[in-house]
Amino acid sequence: MKVLIKNVSLFDGISETLTVDCYIGIEDGRIQSIAQQQDPAVAYDKVIDATGYTVIPGLIDAHTHIAMSDTFLALDKMTAEEVAIRSTVIAKQMLERGFTTVRDVGSNCYGLKQSIDSDFVPGPRIYPSYGAISQTCGHADYRQNRAQRSVFNQGIEDSSFMRQGHLILADGVPECLKRTRDQIFMGASHIKVFGGGGASSLFDPLDTIQYTREELRAIVETVTNYGSYVCSHIHAGPAMKIAIEEGVKSLEHATFMDDDIARMCLDKEVWVVPQYATAEMIAHRQIPLDSEILYQKTERVGKGLLKQAELVEKYGLKCAFGTDLIGTPEVHARQNAEFSARKKYFGSLRGLKQATSDAGELLKMSGLLDPYPEGEIGVLREGAYADMLFVQGNPVEDLDILANAENIKVVIKGGQVYKDTRLS
């Protein structure tokens, strides 16, 4: 199918200067041409007029958990079917908020991804890690009490949510290698590990270092051999230092960063994927949690991330947009609030690039494991996937515009219109 978008004011994902009055030709889901005038020799099946709107690349959220549609305590009482059905609602709403691509860093979204890619249900492209890998008594050990057993390898895990493959326990080098290769077999585009303590788990303090160097090195080597990379959930500085030294390429949160860690990230070209709006919400107890212990841990993380933003800006670190929202659809609906936080810390242009071309660069580090190798994402140029939004206003000048998803009038993914709320 050939589609023409005419009268376009274009933000290509990189330049702060809009290209005005241009025409975008689309064929088979990718951009074939961007020109200042329409080619009269080409016949199009559909013509869409973008007059009055800013056309930008589809947004990318580089830190999601698309199957996590409630608190962990609630999820642990659900069957796999319940979790899967609920994830289709989350996916559709993400797409309607303008997110045409997400990186899922920990959930068994295999069936959802297959259904989206086959156009059976609407949703964003998913770059998945599938089961996130953790040591026993690490951040992904989500047993809710000490009476629950964990003999995961024998299939008698007491936690329903862990048993469904969203979170994977692995201890020792051989087990780490096996579980890593299991996720790659499933089609993971990268591998997610938990390199340190977490705020939303009950039994691992925030400042713990999780995984030995030998275990982490084995995981990184295996993933590197497949042409991809490892990302790590991490808060504490000493854990970040080990992760960087052992070859992890994306630090999720990187909360208690200091100048030395920031310089290591700069030197090793390590990405950071923080979540500032979520940090503000959890610092003020605006996201429901299951216990006072969790509230205390998340408050500390929230305050730490707000200080970390200064170092990301100071050193110009590679930084991608991420939200890390876990909870009901009402919690996920706050996804676009991250744009106001990014504007506050980085300005409109850099904040917008973090959700377009910068995040696209991070996701394409999947290399040989890239599930969408045919085109670029996060940019609008010839050969890229035809993922784009019609926005009321110019978010290059004012990123707050994207904080309200109602300003996103049209959502196009792969040349197909999934949302159009323009007045007739």
N, C-alpha and C positions, 0 to 999 in steps of 0.2 A: 504494500500500500504506500502511495506517495502522498505526502502531506506538505502543504506550504503554510508557513507562518509569516504573515505580511505586516508591514508597518511596525517593525520591532525596534524598541529602545533596549539595547542588549548590554547586560553585564556578563562578561564571558567567564567569570570566576577568578580573574586575575587583575585586569586593569581597572583602575578607579574611574576611568573615562568611559562613559557609555557610548556604544556605537548606535547611532540613531538612524531611523528610516531604512532598516535593512530587511532582508528576506532570508528566512531559514528554510531550506529544502530538506525534507526527511524522507528516507526510504528504508523499509525493513528495520525500523526501530533505531536507526542511527542518522546522524546529521550528514547529509551529502554535500551541502553547500551553504555558505553564508555570503550573501552578495548585496550590493547596494541597489540592484534592480532585479526584477523578475525575469527569468529566462523564458521568452515566449515560445521556445521550442519544446518545453517540457509541459506535459499535461499532468495535472494533479487530481487525485481522487477526492481530496478534501482541502479546503482553504480556511484558515483561521485568522481572524483579524485581531492583532494585539494593540491596536490604537488605544492610547491612554494608559498603558500599563508598562511597568519595567519587567523585562523578561530576564530571569536569572536561572542558573543551574538548579536542578533539584537538590534539596538539602540532604546532608549526610550527618547522621548521628553515629559517632564512632564508639559509643559505649552504651549499649542497651542490653536488656534482658527481656526479650520479647515474650517469653513464656511465663514470666513471673508477674501474674496478674492479681496478686493479693499479698498479704503478709506471709512470711515463711511458715508461721504456725498454721495459718489457714490452708496454705498450699499442701502442707504435709498431711492434710486430711482429705485431699482430693485424689481421684483416680487419674490415670494418665489421660483418659478421654476427656475428663473435665478440663484439665490444664490445656490440652490441645485445642479444644473448642474455644475456650476463653482467649487463647492466643490469636485466633483469627480476628476477634474483635479488636484487640490491641493493634494488630498489623494494619487493618483497614483504617483505623483512626490515625495511625502514624502517617500513612500515605496521604490522607486528607489534610493533615497539618503541614504537608509539603515535604515530608521526608521520603524521598524516592529510593534511598539506599540507607541501610543501617549495618553496623558491625555488631553482631551479637556476641558478647564476651562471656557466655556462660548460660546455656539452656539447651535442652534437647528439642530444637526447633526443626528437626529434619523433615517431618511430615509437612509442617507449615511451609518451609522453603520450597519443597517439591510442588506443593499445591499452588504457591504463588508463581513459581517459574513456569508452570504449565497453564497459567491463566484460569485456574479453577476458582481461586479466591483472590481478592485484591490485597495488595500489600507491597511493601518496599522490596528491593533487592536485598538479600541477606548475605553478608560475609560472616559465616559462623565459625565459632570455635567448638561448638557443640559442648560436650561435658567439660566443665572447667576442672582442672586437676589440682588436688590439694593433698597434703599429708594428713594422716589421722590427727585429730585435734588441731586441725588448721582451719582456715577461714571457710572452707567449703564443707567442713564437717558440721552439718546443720541438724544433728540430733538435738532434740529439744529438751532432753533430760538425760541424766547419767544412767538411767535404767535401759535406755535403748541400746541394742547390740549393734556392732558394726563388723560383720564378716562379709564384706561386700563381694569378695571374689567367689564366695560360695552361694551368693544369691539369697542370703537371709537377712538383708539389711532391714532394720526396723523402720527407718525413715522412708515413707512412701515417696517423697519428693526426690531423695537421693537414689532410690531404687529405679526411678524412671530415667536416670541417665543425665539429669541436668548438672549434677555435681559428681565428681569422680574422686575416690580416695586411692592414693598410690603411695607406697612406702618402699624405699630402697631402689637402687638403680634398675634392676630387672623389671620391677613392677611399673616404675615410671616410664620406661621404654615401651612396655606393652600397652599401657593406657594411652600414651601419646600416639602410638601407631594405630590403636583402635579408632581414635578420633579422626586421624588422617584418612583411614579407610572409609569412615562415614562420609567424608567429603569436607572436613574442616579446612578453612582457608588459612588458618593460623592456629596456634595453640595458646590457650590461656592457662596460666598457673597462678597460684597464690603464694607469693614470696614473703608475706608478712601477715601480721594480725589484722583483724577486721572489726568494723564497728557493729555490724548487724549479726554477728555470731556470738554465742553465749560464752564459749569456753576458751577462747584464745585472746590474750591481752594484745592491745594495739601494737606494742613495741616489740613483739616477738619477731625473730627471724625464722622463717619457715622454709624448709628444704635445705639440705646440706649443699655445699658447692658441687659435690660429685653428682648428686641427684639432678640439680638444676643444669649442670653442664651437659649431662646426658640428654636431657630433654631438648636443650638448645641445639646440640649437635644433630640430633635426629631431625628436628624441624628444618634446620639449615640445609641438611642433605636433600630435603624435598623442595628447596628453593624458597622457603617461606620464613617466618619469624615467630618469636615468642613474645607475648605481652604478659605483664605481671601486675596483678593487684598488689598494691604496696603503699604503706603509709610512712614507715619509720626510715630515718636516714641510713643507719647501718645496713638495713635490708636492701635499700636502693643501691648502695655502693656495691654490694655483692652481686646484685642482679645485673648492673651495668658491666661489671668486670667479667661476668660469665656470659655476656652476649645477648641479654634481653634487649629488645629494640623499642618497646613501648611500655611506659610506666603508667599504669592506670591509677589515678589520684595523685600519687607523688606528694602526699600532703605535707610532711614535715621536712621539706627540702631546705637545704642551706646553700650558701654560695659555692662550697666545694662540690656538692652534688650537681648544682646547676652547671658548673664548669665542666664536669664529667659528661653530662648530657650533651653539652655543646660540642665537646671534643669528639665524642663517639657517635654523634648524630642520632641520639636517642629521642624518641617522641615522648611527650607527656600528654595525657588525656584526662584533665581535671573536670570537675562539674561544679561550677560556682553557684548557679541558682539553687541547685540541690543542697549545696553547702549552706547557703543562707537559710533554706527551709529547715534543714535538720538542726542547725544551730539554734533555731527558735521553736523547735519541737512541733513543726507543722506537718510532719509525715508520721502517720500512726505506726508505732512499734509495739512489740509484745511485752517489754519489760523495762523497768527503771534502769537496769544495767545497760541495755542497749541505748536508751536515751542519753545516758552519761557519756558513753563512748562516741556516739554520733555528734554530740555537741562539741566535743573536743576536735573531731575531724572537721566539722563545719568551720570552726574558728581558724584551724590551721590552714585550710585551703584558701581562705580569704587572704592570708598573709603570703601564701605561696605564689599567688598571682603576680605579686610585685617582682619576684625573681624570674618568672617566665618572661615578663616584659623587659626586665633589666638586661637579660642575656639574649633576648630574641630567640628563645628556644622553639623548636618544632612543636607545635601545639595544635591538636585537633579538637573539634567540638564534640562534647559528649554529655549525656544527662544522667545516666545511671539511675533511672527511676524504676522503682520496684513497688508494686502495690496495685490497687484497684484501677479501673479505667479513669477514675477521677484524679488519681495521682499521676498517671501517665499523661493526662491532659495538660499538665503543667510543663510539658516538654519545651514549648516555645519560649517559656520564661527565661531560658538560658541566654537568649539573644540580648536581653537587657543587661544581664550580668556581663556578657562579653563586651558589650559597648562600654560599660563602666570601666573595665580593666584594660581594654585594648583598642577602643575606638571602633567605629562602624566598619571601616574597610577591612581591617585585620580580623575583626570578629566574624565578618561575613565570609572571608576566605577560609577561616578555620572550619566552617561548615560546608565549604564547597571544594575549591581546588586543593587546599591543604589536607583536608580529610581524605580526598580522593587519592592524593599521593601516598598517604599512609596505607590505605586499603590496598593499593596496587603493589605494595611490598609483599603481598601474598605470592607473587611470582608464579611458579609452576602450579600452585594450588589455587590460583585465582579462578573463582567460579564464573566470572564474566570477563573473559580475556579478549573479547572481540572489539571492545571500545573503551575509551576513557570515561571516567565519571568525575563529577564535580566541576567540569568545564563545559563550555559550549563552543565547540569548534569542529571543523570537518573531521569525521571519523568517530567522534564521541557518541555515546548513547544519547538519544533524544529525550533526555530527562530535563524538564524545565518547568518553571512556575511563572504565571502572570501575577505580578504584585501591584497592588494599589499604592503608589508612592515609590520613592527611591530608597531602598535599604542601604545602598552604598553611602548615602549621606546621613541616614538615620536608621540604625539597626533596630531601634525599638519598634519599627513597623512590623517586623517579623515576629515580635513577641505576641502579637495578636493574630492568630491564624485566620481570622476573618478577612484580613487584608490580602490573603493568598486566594485569589479568585479562581485560578485555573491550575490544575496539577496535571502534567503530562509525563508519563513514564514510558520510555521506549516508543515514543510517537503516538501513544494511545491516551486519550483524555479520560482521566479518572475522576476529575472534579471540575465543575464549571458553575460558579455561582454568580456570574455576571448577569446584569439585568438584560432582558431581551430587548 
